[in-house]
Amino acid sequence: MTKGNINVSVENIFPLIKKFLYSDHEIFLRELISNATDATLKLKHLSNIGEAKSELGNIEIEVKVDKENKKIHLIDHGVGMTSEEVEKYINQVAFSGAEEFLEIYKDTAKDSGIIGHFGLGFYSAFMVAKEVEILTKSFKEDSTAVRWVCDGSPEFTLEDYPEKTTRGTEIILHIADDSTEFLEDYRIEELLTKYNKFMPVPIKFGTKTETLPLPEDAADDAKAETVEVDNIINNPNPAWTKNPSELSDEDYKNFYHELYPTQFEEPLFNIHLNVDYPFNLTGILFFPKLANNLNIEKDKIQLYQNQVYVTDEVKGIVPDFLMLLRGVIDSPDIPLNVSRSYLQADGAVKKISSYITKKVGDKMVSLFNEDRAGYEKKWNDIKIVIEYGMISEDKFYEKSDKFALYPTTDGKYFLWDELIEKIKDSHTDKNGRTVLLYATDADAQDSYIQKAKEKGYEVLLLDSPITPHLIQKLETSKDNISFARVDADHLNKLIEKDEPTISKLNDEDKERLKIEVEKNLENNTYVVQVEDLDSSDAPFLITQPEFMRRMKDMQATGGGGGMFGMGNMPEMYNLVINSNSSLADKILHLEDADKQKTLVQQAFNLAKLSQNLLKGKDLTAFIESSYSNLSS
Ligand SMILES: Nc1ncnc2c1ncn2[C@@H]1O[C@H](COP(=O)(O)OP(=O)(O)OP(=O)(O)O)[C@@H](O)[C@H]1O
């Protein structure tokens, strides 16, 4: 038997490990299973190339909880270790790994931004165990099994252990009194499902009862037989490790539900990621139904490293606009044992992020080209991701003319160039600028939309929360276009043509009309304007100037308008009086002051009502007075 001292430069590393990683004790299981998996895969490889002579046999990894004796056993049938290898890998390599880890995390361990806490390896066992035993037998011919024991102090013992005759390693954790939660089956099963659900080697945890199918000629009251089978907690061949040509739509959907068992909705479509240069990355991203919901916290993209779950905090690796997607990304190249701020500056990570962006763009182009009608149907659910990508990633934006859709209130969908082609004659104003009219709420802005349509204009329906940012971006990058919401002004002003306007009133009357209206609207904050509209247009019209409203909207969804300090300004509205309406005429010529007041207020309220601006007490009073008018 060898007794020895692990070469320690930190006085006693184990209490430190425990302290630093207090909140993350559970990762011990992931670390030990990763080692067991590595050892098994190594053996498989050696066996494939003819280096390992013995039969491969059973390669399952087994986890056993012995609650009574407060032990957890992890058994693998991998390469195992010789006595020299234990000396080298456990006493020296593993230890230096643990030491290095502490060096890195000394100051940052409490920083929740650390991704994954990888790299601690074997010594993480001491986060939960007061003593750790390794029983191991190398695959090499004629090697004797050995037993290594360490109680968490820098001292260890290493001795021959001929009792172990099978190849591989068994780690026995003597669980510490403050970690007995890990002696509960449900807790271990929970951890195995969280971290090891897609590990490449089958992992057995206990057994489960399976019901056998009844034979076809079974009697009606026949009872199905049951058998006890190994409870394998993982799927060693998850969909993302396969070639896309092997997978059907059904397979992708099944994988989606395997990944998110509580998710009942089907994903809209998926994107299979697969790259091996200049970095390695595989994965599948799913587009869920999102509509206008920006805040989806549940069921996020999961990050794996060689099929080991690491985290679902993928900020920095996945571009922000794709954080709303679901799925998995697996890459051995992501530096997992560093803090997030480092991650964001890391070149490999940046490349991964732009690769994913490119892939998503390419997928959109092909989805659109292959099945335009189907793509249009999905637009409402994917637009938020696409539009967010357009405003946040220049590369994505550059490509977006090939797949970004601009729907109209009539349910037609245009690509940018198609849209401009369609509207350029009618929507171009006297200065040669093409004005795109849009609505953000088809119901609330209905009266304005109808007016625009009567004049033969197309009205876009841009109703996602980031619309103001998107149109800002389009206006600055496309030539000679501008956007205006249908209610930003009356149409003659929104798209000014070189046509003379005809007014029934002379300038003096118009000025008088303005004064009469203002006089009858006490405490009114609206700016009154008299304009020469068509006689068939509404007599009173409320408009909300585009610029101010857009800045305020932008600030509401973050950034933009705040720059100009407009976020906190009150809403600004104009009240447009149609000089050519018969009501204008009537107001001007009514002798009775009370009647004139009622008329003006009633018309003003109707205009407010059509903008959804009549609320509370004003609405109640309006309804009451309307009823009394009916009966008078
Ligand atoms: N179950 C096992 N079977 C065979 N060898 C093992 C086993 N567990 C650990 N080892 C050996 O001990 C070494 C150190 O393990 P440790 O987990 O500390 O670090 P690592 O696996 O090299 O890296 P990581 O820090 O990413 O886990 C391994 O590289 C391996 O050679």
The ligand as a Tripos MOL2 file, in Angstrom:
@<TRIPOS>MOLECULE
LIG
   31    33     1     0     0
SMALL
NO_CHARGES

@<TRIPOS>ATOM
      1 N1        -13.9490    7.0430  -14.5660 N.pl3     1 LIG1
      2 C1        -12.6850    7.2090  -14.9940 C.ar      1 LIG1
      3 N2        -12.0810    6.2520  -15.7410 N.ar      1 LIG1
      4 C2        -10.8300    6.4060  -16.2080 C.ar      1 LIG1
      5 N3        -10.0820    7.5110  -15.9830 N.ar      1 LIG1
      6 C3        -10.5980    8.4980  -15.2450 C.ar      1 LIG1
      7 C4        -11.9200    8.4110  -14.7060 C.ar      1 LIG1
      8 N4        -12.1730    9.5420  -14.0230 N.ar      1 LIG1
      9 C5        -11.0740   10.3150  -14.1340 C.ar      1 LIG1
     10 N5        -10.1220    9.6960  -14.8460 N.ar      1 LIG1
     11 C6         -8.7960   10.2100  -15.1970 C.3       1 LIG1
     12 O1         -8.4930   11.2860  -14.3210 O.3       1 LIG1
     13 C7         -8.2180   12.4550  -15.0980 C.3       1 LIG1
     14 C8         -8.6050   13.6850  -14.3510 C.3       1 LIG1
     15 O2        -10.0060   13.7970  -14.2620 O.3       1 LIG1
     16 P1        -10.6810   15.1980  -14.0710 P.3       1 LIG1
     17 O3        -12.1430   14.9970  -14.1260 O.co2     1 LIG1
     18 O4        -10.1980   15.8540  -12.8370 O.co2     1 LIG1
     19 O5        -10.1860   16.0680  -15.2620 O.3       1 LIG1
     20 P2        -10.5080   15.9010  -16.8150 P.3       1 LIG1
     21 O6        -11.5870   14.9000  -17.0090 O.co2     1 LIG1
     22 O7         -9.2240   15.6520  -17.5050 O.co2     1 LIG1
     23 O8        -11.0310   17.3030  -17.2490 O.3       1 LIG1
     24 P3        -12.3010   18.0750  -16.7430 P.3       1 LIG1
     25 O9        -11.7400   19.0850  -15.8160 O.co2     1 LIG1
     26 O10       -12.8990   18.6480  -17.9480 O.co2     1 LIG1
     27 O11       -13.2230   17.1270  -16.0610 O.co2     1 LIG1
     28 C9         -8.9450   12.2560  -16.3950 C.3       1 LIG1
     29 O12        -8.3450   12.9900  -17.4350 O.3       1 LIG1
     30 C10        -8.7910   10.7460  -16.6080 C.3       1 LIG1
     31 O13        -7.5340   10.4450  -17.1800 O.3       1 LIG1
@<TRIPOS>BOND
     1     1     2 1
     2     2     3 ar
     3     2     7 ar
     4     3     4 ar
     5     4     5 ar
     6     5     6 ar
     7     6     7 ar
     8     6    10 ar
     9     7     8 ar
    10     8     9 ar
    11     9    10 ar
    12    10    11 1
    13    11    12 1
    14    11    30 1
    15    12    13 1
    16    13    14 1
    17    13    28 1
    18    14    15 1
    19    15    16 1
    20    16    17 2
    21    16    18 1
    22    16    19 1
    23    19    20 1
    24    20    21 2
    25    20    22 1
    26    20    23 1
    27    23    24 1
    28    24    25 2
    29    24    26 1
    30    24    27 1
    31    28    29 1
    32    28    30 1
    33    30    31 1
@<TRIPOS>SUBSTRUCTURE
     1 LIG1         1 GROUP 0 **** ****
